[in-house]
């Protein structure tokens, strides 16, 4: 009786092995399900990025606001008649501007003397680019 029980247990183990460990078994299915869920997450992120790019392309094709915004932010362009004003945070020194040599026949620049009433907070606006 004991030998029959051991034999049946061994036969059941041999039959169950491919179901659990073999090709296409439960562990493979579980692993593939995890890979599919990870890939779906990546695909969803890429799909949202593609939608945003398609909307930006359509905006660039039809309107001028997007092109103007890009010109202002990426190329630092200004409209005709605009003045560029840059506000520096407190404690930051403005970069020194090197003067270019005067052109032949050009008049020297007239710089007014600093007023005594101006404090350290009163700074002139930088010249437009």
C-alpha positions as CSV (number, residue, x, y, z in Angstrom):
1,X,0.0,0.0,0.0
2,X,2.8,2.3,0.9
3,X,4.6,1.6,-2.4
4,X,1.4,2.4,-4.3
5,X,1.0,5.7,-2.5
6,X,4.6,6.7,-3.3
7,X,4.1,5.7,-7.0
8,X,0.9,7.7,-7.3
9,X,2.6,10.7,-5.6
10,X,5.6,10.4,-8.0
11,X,3.3,10.1,-11.1
12,X,1.2,13.2,-9.9
13,X,4.4,15.2,-9.5
14,X,5.6,14.3,-13.0
15,X,2.3,15.3,-14.5
16,X,2.1,18.6,-12.5
17,X,5.7,19.7,-13.3
18,X,4.9,20.9,-16.9
19,X,1.8,22.7,-15.6
20,X,3.8,24.8,-13.1
21,X,7.4,24.9,-14.4
22,X,7.3,24.0,-18.0
23,X,7.0,26.1,-21.2
24,X,3.6,27.9,-21.0
25,X,3.2,27.0,-17.4
26,X,1.7,29.2,-14.7
27,X,5.0,30.9,-13.8
28,X,5.5,31.8,-17.5
29,X,2.0,33.1,-17.7
30,X,2.4,35.2,-14.6
31,X,5.7,36.6,-15.8
32,X,4.2,37.5,-19.2
33,X,1.3,39.2,-17.5
34,X,3.7,41.4,-15.5
35,X,5.6,42.3,-18.7
36,X,2.4,43.2,-20.5
37,X,1.2,45.4,-17.7
38,X,4.6,47.2,-17.6
39,X,4.5,47.7,-21.4
40,X,1.0,49.1,-21.2
41,X,2.2,51.7,-18.7
42,X,5.0,52.7,-21.1
43,X,2.6,52.8,-24.0
44,X,0.1,55.0,-22.2
45,X,2.9,57.5,-21.4
46,X,4.1,57.5,-25.0
47,X,0.5,57.9,-26.3
48,X,0.0,61.0,-24.1
49,X,3.3,62.5,-25.3
50,X,2.2,61.8,-28.9
51,X,-1.1,63.6,-28.4
52,X,0.7,66.6,-26.9
53,X,3.1,66.7,-29.8
54,X,0.2,66.4,-32.3
55,X,-1.6,69.3,-30.6
56,X,1.5,71.4,-30.7
57,X,2.1,70.7,-34.4
58,X,-1.5,71.6,-35.2
59,X,-1.2,74.8,-33.2
60,X,2.0,75.7,-35.1
61,X,0.3,75.0,-38.4
62,X,-2.8,77.0,-37.8
63,X,-2.0,79.8,-35.4
64,X,0.8,82.4,-34.9
65,X,0.6,82.4,-31.0
66,X,2.7,79.2,-30.7
67,X,5.4,80.4,-33.1
68,X,5.5,83.8,-31.3
69,X,5.8,82.1,-27.9
70,X,8.6,79.9,-29.1
71,X,10.4,82.9,-30.6
72,X,10.1,84.7,-27.3
73,X,11.1,81.9,-25.0
74,X,13.8,80.0,-27.0
75,X,15.2,82.8,-29.2
76,X,14.7,85.8,-26.8
77,X,13.0,87.8,-29.6
78,X,11.0,91.0,-29.0
79,X,8.2,92.7,-30.9
80,X,8.7,96.1,-32.6
81,X,8.6,98.8,-29.9
82,X,8.9,96.4,-26.9
83,X,11.5,97.0,-24.2
84,X,13.2,94.1,-22.4
85,X,13.3,94.5,-18.6
86,X,15.1,91.8,-16.5
87,X,14.5,91.8,-12.8
88,X,17.4,90.3,-10.8
89,X,16.8,88.6,-7.4
90,X,18.3,90.4,-4.4
91,X,21.9,89.6,-3.8
92,X,22.8,88.8,-7.4
93,X,25.3,90.9,-9.1
94,X,24.5,91.9,-12.7
95,X,27.0,90.6,-15.2
96,X,29.6,93.2,-16.4
97,X,29.1,94.3,-19.9
98,X,32.4,94.9,-21.9
99,X,32.3,98.0,-24.0
100,X,33.2,97.5,-27.6
101,X,35.8,99.9,-29.1
102,X,34.3,103.0,-30.6
103,X,33.8,103.1,-34.3
104,X,35.7,105.6,-36.4
105,X,33.9,108.9,-36.5
106,X,31.4,108.0,-33.7
107,X,30.7,110.4,-30.9
108,X,31.5,109.4,-27.4
109,X,28.5,108.4,-25.3
110,X,27.1,111.0,-22.9
111,X,26.7,109.4,-19.5
112,X,24.9,111.6,-16.9
113,X,26.5,111.7,-13.5
114,X,24.8,109.5,-10.8
115,X,22.2,111.4,-8.8
116,X,22.8,111.6,-5.0
117,X,19.2,110.7,-4.2
118,X,19.3,107.3,-5.9
119,X,19.7,104.5,-3.5
120,X,21.0,101.0,-4.1
121,X,17.4,99.8,-5.0
122,X,17.1,102.2,-8.0
123,X,18.8,100.6,-11.0
124,X,18.4,101.5,-14.6
125,X,16.7,98.9,-16.8
126,X,19.1,97.0,-19.0
127,X,19.2,97.8,-22.7
128,X,17.1,95.7,-25.0
129,X,18.8,92.8,-26.8
